[in-house]
Structures are given as C-alpha cells and as structure tokens.
Amino acid sequence: MSFISIAVKRVAAILTVLLVTSFLIFSALYLAPGNPITTLSGGRDLAPAARAALVQQYDLNQPFLERYVHWLGGVTHGDFGTSIVAQGQPVGSLLTPRLGTTALLVVMSAVLILVVGTLAGIVAGLYRGKLGLSVTALAAVGLAVPSFVAAVLLVSVFAVGLGWFPVFGSGSGFLDRIWHLTLPAIALAISNIAYLARISETAIAHEAEAEHVATARSRGIPNRLVVRRHILRNAAIPISTTAGLITAYLVVGASVVETAFGVNGIGSYLVQAVVRSDFAVVQAISLIVVVAFLCINLVVDLLYARLDPRIGRE
C-alpha cells in the first residue's frame, strides 16, 4: 500500500469520526442541566411574547435534527453560531484572538516536552550508570507533579519571589506573549516531560538489548551508527506514539494552566462558557479540540508509515 493510499484512508476515517463526534457534541449539551432560555433571561420570568422572541431568534423552535444540520452547515463555513452570554456576538470572533494564545502555549509546551523528554530518555536508556539513574529519579519526581501544583510553585518562586516573569495575562506582542507564556508552558510540560522520558528510556533500553544490535556491534560497526540506525530508529515508533498523544492532550490540559495563570485562551474560556451555560461557545471549543486531536493523530499515523514500511503492508 502506497503512502498516499494510507493518507487517504486515514483522512476518510477521521472525517467519519469527526461527523459522529460533532453529532455527539451537539446532542450532549441538550442533555445537560439548564437551558438557553434561562441563561438568556438571567433566571428571570419572561412574558410569553419575550420568550417566543428568544426562541425564534436562536432557532430553538426547530426540530433537533434540523438544528443539528443547520449548525453543522454553518460550522463547515466557519460559522459557529452566536454567543448567548456575550450579547449575541459571533462565536468565531470571540474565539479567534484566544486560539492564537492557546496555540502558542501548546507549541511552546510541546517543544519543551519533545526536546527535553526525548533527550532525557535517550540519556537514561543508553547510559545505565549514575547519570541514567539520576535522570530516571528526576522523571519519577516530575510524574508526581500535576500541572496545577507546578503552576503554583512556579508562580511562587519565579513570578512572586524573583519577579522574573509576570503572574497573570498573556501579553500583547509576540515577544511579550512568549515572556508571559513561559511559566504556563513549563507548568504544562513538567509531568509530560517526565512521562515521555520514561517511555523513551524503556523503548531505547529494550532496543539496545536486541539481538540485531548485538550482532551489529559484533561486526565492528561504530557505536554511533548502531545507536542511530538500529536503536533510535526502532525506538522512534513508541516514542512518536507517546509524543503524539501527549501533544493532543495539551490542547485539553491547557485549560487548567490557562485558568491558573489567567491566560486568555480557549481553555480558560471553555471553563467560563460551561459555568455560564453558553452552549454555542462550548460546542465550538469542543469541536475545535476534537479536530486538533484528530489532526495530531493523523500526523502520528503518517509518521508510522514513514518509520516502518511494514505498517503500510499490513
């Protein structure tokens, strides 16, 4: 099976999953407590005429499937509807400035995780002495530190104590945003760095003990070539799997860190929308998170086919 055929099959599967997921997202919110009319009225009793006007304005009088098809058609054109809480503003205009902030936070955190976690795993997997044990011990400590605990510690030490970084906000310019998002990115990355380091260490140590590696070394092949061609290449599949899942998780896990640092991203906005029962915003952010997760998994699947041609034949 060619690489293009694999890509087409994966994309078709993702579109199917996305269609099913969009239906679940749209329908699940109507099973949640509360209703849009209560939110729009602020809990006040409305006159029948005023209530009917709100129902008509937000298409609440249409059948469920008709509302879903209308919503899905708008989503395909970039129209996520209007916010119930934000005085009827388009959801897209509310999310656009926040998407960039969350994307930058996720990218910064992902780079830290991939670089530090993979390098730490390589060191621990190839050097089994004191250096490797030290890296393993640090990874064990990092796994025990949740993101919100790391956020509190980082704010206390580097923001309040030393004053090196701002406590809240996401900044205004690009460099200012990098400065504001440094601590949130580290807080989001710490436990994931440790997890990727442990996975990388296990995969590399397992490949280093394989028979083909011993055979290559017995033939006098330089160790650097053995490590690059036989150990790291074979260990790259479980490492890339874990890295892809971790990166996809960051989109969801960012909500905790954004709330802790007062970052104006889609994660913290999702929390606010859930509290306020702003259905359109919750639906839009949930769908965006699903799309990001599926796209990252698509990249990982295609990377598999490049790393191991046997996957294509299977």
N, C-alpha and C positions, 0 to 999 in steps of 0.2 A: 504494500500500500504506500503510495507516494505521500510526501509531506503535505502537499496541497489537499489530497483526499482526507487526510487526518484532520486538517484545519477545517475543511468544510463540514465534516461530521461533528466536530466539536462545537462549531458555531451553531449548527442546526439544533444540537442538543441544548445549548444554552438558551436559544430563543424559545424553545419549548418550555424549559424550566422557568424562564422569565415570564412567559404568558401565564403559567399556572400560579406562580408566585404573586403576580400582580392581582390576580383574582382573589387570592387568599388575603393579601394586604387590604384590598378594598372592602372585602366582606367582613374581615375580622373586627374592624373598628366599629361596625354596626352592632356587634355583639357586646361591646364594652359598655360599662355603666355611663349614664348621662346621654344627652342628645344635643344636636346642634341648636335647636330652638332655645333650650335652657341656657346654653352658652351665649347665644346672641342676645338674649334678653337680660343676661346677668342674673338669672334666677327670679326675675320679676314676672308677675302675671300679666299677660298681654291680652288686649282686646282681640276678638276674633278677626277683625279686619287686619290688624297689625300682624297677627300670627300668620294669616293667609298670605300676606305680602312677603314675609320672610320665607315661607315655604316655596312660593313662586320664584323668588329671587335666586334661591340656592337649589332649585330643581328637586326639592325634597318630596314633591308630589308624584314623581315619575316612578315606574316600577324599578325594582332593584337591578335587574339585568340591563335595562335601558340606561340607568345611571352609570353602570359599570362600563358599558360600551362607549357612552359619551365621554366618560373620564379617560378611558384608555385611548380614544381617538385624540383627545386633547394632549395627552402625555406624549404621543408619537410626534406631535408638532411643538413640543416644548411648553405646553400649557398645562400646568398642574392645578389649575383652579384658583380660587380666591380664598384668602385667609378669613376665617370667621372672626378672629380676635383683632387683627390689625386693620380694622375698618374696611374690609373688602379689598385690600391690596392684593395684586397677583402674587402667588406663592413664589414664582420664579424670580421676581425682583427682590423678594425677601431673602432668598437662598443664595443668589449669585455672589454677593460680597462675602458671604460666610463660607462658600465652597472653596474659595481660594485659600482662606486661612486654614481650614481643615486639611486640604490637600498638601499645603506646605508643611504642616505639622506631621502628617503621616509620612511624607517623603523624608523629612529630616530624621524622624524616628526610625524609619526603615533602613536608611543608610547606616545609622549607628548600629542597628541590630545586625545587618548583613556583614558589615566590615568587622566590628569588634567581636560579634558572636562567632563568625566563621574562623577568624584568626585565632581566637581563644581555643576553639575546638581543635584546630589543626595543631596548635602547640601542645595541648593536653593529650591528643591522640598519638602524636609522633614522639614526644619526649615524655617517657613514663617515669621520670625521676622526680626530684623535688619540685621542679618547675611545673610539670604536669599536674602533680598533686595540689600545688598551690592554686592553679587555675581551676581545678575541679572543686576545691573548697570554696573559692570565691563564687563559682557558679551556683553551688548549693545555697550559699547565703543569699545571692540575688534572686533565686527562685522563691525564697520565703518572704520577699518584699513586694506587696501589692502596689499597684500604681498610685493609689490614693495615699498610702503611707510614704512612698517615695516622694510624692508631691509635697507633703507636709515637711518632711526632712529637708528637702532641697530649698523650700521657701524659707525655713527657719535659719538655715546655715548661709546660703548664698545670696538670698534676697534681703532678709531682715538683718541677719548678723553681719555679713560682709558688705552688703549693698552693691554687689556686682551686677545683679540682674533685677529687672522690675518685678513687682509682686503680681500685679494684675494687668490685664489688657493684652491686645495682640499687635500693637504698634500701628504705624501709619505708612511708612515707606518700606521698600523691600529689605534693606539692611536693618531698619528698626524692627521689622517683623521677625527677622532672624534672631535678633537680640531678645525680643520678648518671648519667642517660642523655644529658645534653647532649653530652659528648665523644663517646660512641659514635654518636650521631645525626649529628654533624658528620663524623666519620670515614667513616660510611656514605654521606654525602651528597656529599662533595667531588667525586669523579670524576663522579658523576651530574649534579651541578650544571653542571659543565663541558660534559658531553655534551649536556644539554638546551639550554644556552646556544648551543652551536654549531648545533644543529638549528633552534632558534628564529631565530637570526641568518640562516641560509641561507633559511628559509621567508619571513621578513619582507623580506629584501633582494630575493628573487625577486618577491614580490607588489608591492613598491614600484616595480619597473621594468615592471610590466604595462601594457598599453595602456589598459585601462579606468581605471587610476589616473591616467595622464597626461591622459586625456580629462576625468575629474572635476576635476582641478586646472585644466585649461584653461577650464572653465566657471565658475571662480571659487568653487568650493565650498571652505569653510575647511579648512585642512590638518588640524585636529584631527578633523573629520568624515571626511575621506578616510582618515586613519590608522585610525580606529575602525571605520568601516563597510566599507571596501574592503581594507585591508591586514591588520589584525589578525583580522578575521572569517575571511578566506580562509586566512590562515596558521594559524588555530587548529586545523585538521584534522591536519596533520602534527605540530604541537606536542602536541596531545592524544594522538595515537598514541604518540609517544615517551614522553610523561609516563606513560601507562598501562603501557607495557612496563617502564619504569624502576621504577614503584611495585610492579609484580608481582615484579620481580627483587629488590626489597628484602627480601621475605619469605625468599628463599633466601640472599641475600648477608648477611643479619643474622647467620648462624651464625659467620662469620669474625670480625665485630666483637664479638659476644657472647663468643666464646672469648677474644679478646684482652683484653677488659675484665672478664672474669669475671662477666658478666651472666647471671643465672639465667633464660634464656628458652628457647623451644623450639628455637632454632637450636643453641645450645651443647649442649642436652640430646640433640638428634639425633646430634651427633658422639659423645657418650658412649654412646648406645644402639648405634650402629654398631660401636664398639670392643668393646662387651660382648656383641654379638650378641643384643640384646634385641629380638626380631623384632616383637612386638606394638607396642612403642613406635615403632620405625622405620616400621612400616606406618601407624600413626595419624598421625604427624607428616607423613609423605609425602603422605597423603591430604588433610590439612588444608592443606598448601602448595598442592596442586593445586586445591582448592576456592577458596582465596584468589586464585590466579592466574586461574582461570576467571571468578570474580565481578568482578574488576577489568577483565578484557577485556569482560565483558558491559556494564559501565558505559561503557567507551570506545565500544563498538558503538552503544549507545543515544545516546550523545552525538553520534556521527556523524550519526545520523538527524535530530537537532535542528539541528546546524550546517549540514548540506547536505541539503535535501529530495530532491535527485536520487538519493541513496543509497536512499531508500525506493522510488522509482520503479524503480530498477534491480533 
